[in-house]
Amino acid sequence: MTTPPHVLVTGAGPGGLTLARVLQRHGIAVTVLEREADITTRDQGGTLDMQRDSGQVALASAGLLEEFLRVSRPEGQDMRMLAPDGSVLIDERAAPGELFNPEIDRGDLRALLLGSLAPGTVRWGTRLDRVEHRDDGGLDAVLAGPPDGTGPGTREHVTADLVVGADGARSRVRPLLSAATPSYTGVTFVELRVTPASFPGLEALVGRGGMTTRTAGRALFCQRLGDGSARVYAGFRRPPGWAAEHGLTTTAGVLDDPAAARAVLLTAFAGFAPELRELVVRSDDRIVERPLEMLPVGHRWDPVPGVTLIGDAAHLMSPFSGQGANSAMLDAADLAREVAATPHDLAGAVARYEATMFPRAEHNAAGAAQGLERFFSAEAAADPVAVFAEAMAEVGAAGAYGDAGGTGPAAARRTG
C-alpha cells in the first residue's frame, strides 16, 4: 500500500468516536458509520466515569483531556451505601481536586468527541451490511440503511483498507473474526429515571454521585446525572425473561405498562425502607429491561486481513469492572497509535494492537465476572461493608490494567 489508508469504523459510541478522533490527529482518513439518524435519536443513557489509567489516557491521546476535565463532575465520584432499612453504611465523598474517575453523562461525552471530528466524518442513518475482501487485498464495505428503511446508503460500496467493529454487543463485524456471541450472565437490570421535581428528597437519599443498597440476589443502584436526575437500576439474579415472567411486555426493551412494572418492582423490594421504594414509585414512565450479557472471558480470534474489533464488540462484559467505555476508548487509542506508526503495514499495526488488547480485556472481563458474582452473593448481602473494603483493596492493588476488576459498591459507581 503506497497511498494513505482509509479506516472504516462501525459504531459512533465512545470507542468508535475516540478512534476516529485520534486517527484524524495523525492525518489518517476515517469514516464512521452509525445506524442512528443523529445523536438525538435515542436516550443517551446514564453517566460514565473516566478512569485515570484508561479513559483519561485515551482522552489525552485525543487531545481532549483538559476539555473533559472542565466539563466532568468530580463530585460524581461520591458513593453512598445504604442498608435495606435505609441506614447509612458508607458515605464516601471525593476529596477536593480528586480526579481519579470523574463522571460525565454519556451524551455529553459523545458530544465532546463528535465536536472534535472533521465535518462529515460520521455517516448517520447508515449501517454495515457486509464486508467483502477484494483480490488486491483491500476491502469493500457494503452499506445499507437502518432496519426501518430510512436513511441513505442502500447497497452502497465503500472502499476501506481497515474495517473496525466498534458496534457493540450485536456487532456486525465480529462474525468476520469469531463465532462467539454474548450470553446471559444471570442478572437483569431494570432501569428507571427519577428527577428532583418528582422526588424532592433525591439528593438527600442518593447524594451527589452514586448510591447502592442490596440484599441477597437483589439490589438498587442509583447514579446522579448532570441535570440532577438519577438513573435507578433494580438488579435481580434470575433466569432470563424478567418481564415475561411477570406477564409484562416490552417494545425494544421498554416496558409497555409502566404502572404494572412498578407494581412488580415494589413487590420485589417489599422489605426495603419506604424512601428507597420511593425511587420506584416516583420514577417516570420510561422503564427499560436490561439483561446483562457478556462474551466469553478471554475471547480472542485468529488474524483476518483488514478487520479488527474494539470495545464491547471485542470483549463485552458486565458493568462490574467499570471498564466498558474506558476499555473501548483505550482500545481505540491503542489501535490508532499503531496504525499511525505504520500506516502502510496495517496487518502489523493490528497485530500489535491485538497483542496489547487481548490480555487486558481478559483481565478486565474476569474481574467483571467475579465482581458480578460477588455483588449478588449471600456473603455480600450479609456483610456489604467488608466486601466493599475487600473490593477497594483489589482496586488499590491494580497493576498494568488500571482497575483490577473493581466489584461490589465500587462498581455501582464505576459503571463505565
C-alpha positions in Angstrom: 0.0 0.0 0.0 1.5 3.3 -1.1 -1.4 5.7 -0.6 -2.6 6.7 2.9 -5.0 4.1 4.3 -8.8 4.6 4.8 -10.2 3.3 8.0 -13.9 2.4 8.2 -15.4 2.3 11.7 -18.8 0.9 12.5 -20.5 2.5 15.5 -20.4 6.1 16.8 -20.2 5.3 20.5 -17.3 6.5 22.7 -14.9 3.9 21.3 -15.6 4.5 17.6 -15.5 8.3 18.0 -12.3 8.1 20.0 -10.7 6.0 17.3 -11.8 8.5 14.6 -10.5 11.5 16.6 -7.0 10.0 17.3 -6.7 8.8 13.6 -7.6 12.3 12.4 -5.0 13.8 14.7 -2.4 11.6 12.8 -3.7 12.5 9.4 -5.4 9.1 8.7 -8.6 9.1 6.7 -11.5 7.7 8.6 -15.3 7.2 8.1 -17.7 6.3 10.9 -20.9 4.5 10.2 -23.8 4.9 12.7 -27.2 3.4 12.2 -28.9 6.0 14.4 -30.3 9.1 12.5 -28.4 11.5 14.7 -27.2 12.0 18.3 -30.8 12.8 19.5 -32.4 9.6 18.1 -32.5 7.8 21.4 -31.9 8.4 25.1 -28.2 8.6 25.6 -28.2 6.6 28.9 -26.6 7.3 32.3 -23.3 8.6 33.5 -19.8 7.3 32.9 -16.6 7.6 34.9 -13.4 8.2 33.0 -10.7 6.5 34.9 -7.2 7.9 35.2 -5.4 4.8 33.8 -7.8 4.1 30.9 -10.4 6.6 29.8 -8.4 9.6 30.6 -5.3 8.1 28.8 -7.5 7.8 25.7 -8.8 11.4 26.1 -5.3 12.6 26.4 -4.4 10.8 23.1 -7.4 12.5 21.6 -6.2 15.9 22.8 -9.4 16.3 24.8 -8.4 15.6 28.4 -8.4 19.2 29.5 -11.7 19.9 27.9 -13.1 16.8 29.6 -11.9 17.8 33.0 -13.6 21.2 32.6 -17.0 19.6 31.9 -16.8 16.5 34.1 -18.2 16.1 37.6 -15.6 15.2 40.3 -18.4 15.1 42.8 -19.9 12.2 40.8 -17.2 10.0 42.5 -19.1 10.3 45.8 -20.5 6.9 46.9 -23.1 6.0 49.5 -24.1 2.5 50.6 -27.3 2.0 52.5 -28.7 -1.0 54.3 -32.2 -2.1 53.1 -33.7 -0.4 56.1 -32.2 2.9 54.9 -29.4 3.3 57.5 -26.2 4.6 56.1 -23.3 2.1 56.0 -20.8 4.1 53.9 -20.8 7.7 52.8 -17.6 8.4 50.8 -17.0 11.9 49.3 -14.5 12.8 46.7 -11.7 15.0 48.1 -11.3 18.5 46.6 -9.4 18.1 43.3 -9.8 14.3 43.2 -9.7 13.3 39.5 -9.2 9.6 39.7 -12.5 8.8 37.9 -14.7 11.9 37.5 -18.1 11.4 35.9 -19.6 12.7 32.7 -23.0 12.0 31.2 -22.8 9.6 28.3 -24.5 12.1 26.0 -22.0 14.9 27.0 -19.0 12.6 26.3 -20.4 11.6 22.9 -21.0 15.3 22.1 -17.4 16.2 23.1 -16.0 13.6 20.8 -18.3 14.4 17.9 -17.4 18.0 18.1 -13.8 17.2 17.7 -14.2 15.4 14.4 -13.9 16.9 10.9 -17.4 17.6 9.4 -18.9 14.6 7.6 -16.8 12.0 9.5 -19.9 10.3 10.8 -22.4 9.0 8.3 -25.6 8.9 10.2 -28.5 6.6 9.4 -26.1 4.1 7.8 -25.2 0.6 8.8 -22.8 -2.1 7.6 -24.4 -4.9 5.6 -21.3 -7.0 4.9 -17.6 -6.8 4.1 -16.0 -8.3 1.0 -12.3 -8.9 0.5 -11.0 -7.8 -2.9 -8.3 -9.6 -4.9 -5.9 -6.6 -4.4 -6.1 -7.1 -0.6 -8.4 -4.2 0.0 -12.0 -4.3 1.4 -15.4 -3.4 0.1 -17.8 -2.4 2.8 -21.4 -2.9 1.6 -23.7 -0.5 3.3 -27.4 -0.5 4.0 -29.8 1.9 5.6 -31.2 1.2 9.1 -33.9 -1.5 9.5 -36.8 0.9 9.3 -35.8 1.8 5.8 -34.9 5.4 6.5 -31.6 7.0 5.6 -29.2 6.7 2.7 -26.8 4.0 1.7 -28.8 1.1 0.4 -26.2 -1.4 -1.1 -23.6 1.3 -1.5 -20.0 0.1 -1.6 -17.3 1.9 0.3 -13.6 1.0 -0.2 -11.6 0.6 3.0 -8.2 -0.7 4.0 -9.2 -1.5 7.6 -12.7 -2.1 9.0 -13.0 -1.8 12.8 -16.1 -3.1 14.6 -17.0 -0.6 17.3 -20.6 -1.6 17.1 -21.2 -3.2 20.5 -22.8 -6.4 21.7 -24.6 -7.2 18.4 -21.6 -6.3 16.2 -22.0 -7.0 12.5 -18.2 -7.1 12.1 -17.5 -9.7 14.8 -18.7 -12.7 12.7 -15.9 -12.0 10.3 -13.5 -12.9 13.1 -15.3 -15.1 15.6 -18.3 -17.3 16.1 -18.7 -16.1 19.7 -22.0 -14.5 20.7 -23.0 -12.8 24.0 -24.6 -15.0 26.7 -26.8 -14.0 29.6 -25.0 -13.5 32.9 -27.9 -14.5 35.1 -28.6 -10.9 36.2 -31.1 -8.5 34.8 -31.3 -4.7 35.5 -34.5 -2.7 35.2 -33.7 0.9 34.5 -35.8 3.8 35.8 -35.3 7.6 36.0 -36.2 9.9 38.9 -36.0 13.7 38.8 -35.6 16.2 41.7 -39.0 17.6 40.8 -40.7 14.2 41.2 -38.7 13.2 44.3 -37.6 16.3 46.3 -35.6 14.1 48.7 -33.4 12.7 45.9 -30.2 14.4 46.8 -30.5 13.6 50.5 -31.0 10.0 49.7 -28.6 9.4 46.8 -26.0 12.2 47.4 -24.1 13.8 44.6 -22.7 10.6 43.0 -23.9 7.0 43.4 -25.8 5.0 45.9 -26.3 1.3 46.4 -28.3 -1.0 48.6 -28.8 -4.7 48.5 -30.0 -7.9 49.9 -29.3 -11.5 48.6 -30.0 -11.6 44.9 -31.4 -8.1 44.7 -30.0 -4.6 44.6 -30.8 -1.0 43.9 -28.2 1.2 42.2 -28.5 5.0 41.7 -26.4 7.4 39.7 -26.8 11.2 39.7 -26.6 12.8 36.2 -25.5 16.3 35.3 -29.1 17.7 35.2 -29.7 16.5 38.8 -31.8 13.5 37.9 -30.9 9.9 38.8 -30.8 6.7 36.9 -32.0 3.9 39.1 -31.2 0.3 38.3 -33.1 -2.5 40.0 -30.9 -5.6 39.7 -32.0 -9.2 40.1 -30.3 -12.6 39.9 -32.8 -14.7 38.0 -33.4 -16.7 34.8 -33.8 -14.7 31.6 -37.1 -13.1 30.7 -37.9 -11.0 33.8 -40.7 -9.1 32.0 -42.3 -12.2 30.5 -42.1 -14.0 33.9 -44.4 -11.3 35.3 -46.7 -11.0 32.4 -45.2 -7.8 31.2 -44.5 -6.9 27.6 -41.7 -4.7 26.1 -41.1 -2.8 22.9 -37.4 -2.5 22.1 -36.7 -3.3 25.7 -39.1 -0.6 27.1 -41.9 -1.8 29.4 -45.2 -1.2 27.7 -47.1 -0.8 31.0 -45.0 1.3 33.4 -47.6 1.1 36.2 -47.7 -2.7 36.1 -43.8 -2.7 36.0 -43.7 -0.5 39.1 -46.1 -2.8 41.0 -43.8 -5.8 40.2 -40.7 -3.9 41.4 -42.4 -2.8 44.6 -43.3 -6.3 45.4 -39.7 -7.4 44.7 -38.4 -4.7 47.1 -41.1 -5.0 49.7 -38.7 -5.3 52.6 -36.8 -2.1 51.7 -37.2 1.2 53.5 -40.1 3.4 52.3 -37.7 6.1 51.0 -35.9 3.5 48.9 -39.1 2.2 47.4 -40.0 5.8 46.6 -37.3 5.6 43.9 -39.6 3.2 42.1 -42.9 5.0 43.0 -41.7 8.4 41.7 -39.9 7.2 38.5 -41.1 8.4 35.1 -42.8 6.1 32.6 -39.7 5.0 30.6 -38.8 1.8 32.3 -36.3 -0.5 30.5 -35.4 -4.1 30.9 -31.7 -4.7 30.5 -30.5 -8.3 30.8 -26.7 -8.2 31.4 -24.7 -10.2 28.8 -21.1 -11.0 28.3 -18.8 -12.5 25.7 -16.6 -15.4 26.9 -13.8 -14.3 29.2 -10.6 -14.4 27.1 -12.4 -14.0 23.8 -9.8 -14.0 21.0 -9.6 -14.7 17.3 -7.1 -15.5 14.6 -6.0 -12.7 12.4 -8.2 -11.7 9.4 -6.6 -9.2 7.0 -8.1 -5.7 7.3 -10.5 -6.4 10.2 -10.4 -6.0 14.0 -12.7 -5.1 16.9 -12.7 -2.7 19.8 -14.8 -2.3 23.0 -17.9 -4.4 23.5 -17.7 -5.9 20.1 -14.4 -7.5 21.2 -15.0 -8.1 24.9 -18.5 -7.4 26.1 -18.5 -7.7 29.9 -20.8 -6.9 32.8 -20.5 -3.3 34.3 -18.9 -4.7 37.4 -15.4 -3.8 36.4 -16.1 -0.2 35.5 -14.3 -0.8 32.2 -16.9 -0.7 29.5 -16.4 2.7 27.9 -13.0 3.1 29.4 -11.8 -0.1 27.8 -13.4 0.8 24.4 -11.7 4.2 24.4 -8.3 2.8 25.4 -8.6 0.1 22.7 -9.3 2.9 20.2 -6.3 5.0 21.3 -4.0 2.0 21.2 -5.2 0.9 17.7 -5.0 4.4 16.3 -1.4 4.8 17.7 -0.4 1.6 16.0 -2.0 2.5 12.7 -0.3 5.9 12.7 3.0 4.3 13.5 2.9 2.0 10.4 0.1 3.2 8.1 1.5 1.1 5.2 1.6 -2.1 7.3 -1.9 -2.4 8.7 -1.5 -6.1 9.4 1.4 -5.3 11.7 -0.5 -2.5 13.3 -3.5 -4.6 14.1 -1.3 -7.5 15.3 0.4 -5.2 17.8 -2.9 -3.7 19.0 -4.5 -7.1 19.5 -1.4 -8.4 21.4 -2.0 -5.5 23.8 -5.7 -5.6 23.9 -6.3 -9.4 24.4 -4.6 -9.8 27.8 -6.0 -6.5 29.1 -9.6 -7.5 28.0 -9.3 -10.9 29.6 -8.1 -9.4 32.9 -10.9 -6.9 33.0 -13.6 -9.4 31.9 -12.5 -11.9 34.5 -12.8 -9.2 37.1 -16.2 -8.2 35.9 -17.5 -11.7 36.0 -16.1 -12.2 39.5 -17.5 -8.9 40.6 -21.0 -9.7 39.4 -21.0 -13.0 41.3 -19.7 -11.4 44.4 -22.1 -8.4 44.4 -25.2 -10.6 44.3 -23.8 -13.2 46.7 -25.2 -14.0 50.2 -21.9 -13.0 51.6 -22.1 -9.5 50.2 -25.6 -9.1 51.5 -24.7 -10.3 54.9 -21.6 -8.1 55.3 -21.6 -5.4 52.5 -19.0 -3.2 54.2 -16.4 -6.0 54.4 -16.9 -6.9 50.8 -16.6 -3.2 49.9 -13.3 -3.0 51.7 -12.0 -6.1 50.0 -13.0 -4.7 46.6 -11.3 -1.4 47.3 -8.1 -3.2 48.3 -8.2 -5.1 45.0 -8.7 -1.8 43.1 -5.8 -0.2 45.0 -3.5 -3.1 44.1 -4.4 -3.0 40.4 -1.4 -3.1 38.1 -0.9 -2.6 34.4 -4.5 -2.7 33.5 -5.8 0.0 35.8 -9.0 -1.3 37.6 -8.3 -4.9 38.5 -12.0 -5.8 38.2 -13.4 -3.5 40.9 -16.5 -5.1 42.4 -19.4 -4.5 44.7 -20.4 -1.0 45.6 -17.4 0.4 43.9 -18.6 -1.0 40.6 -22.0 0.5 41.2 -20.5 4.0 41.0 -17.9 3.0 38.4 -20.2 1.8 35.6 -18.0 3.0 32.8 
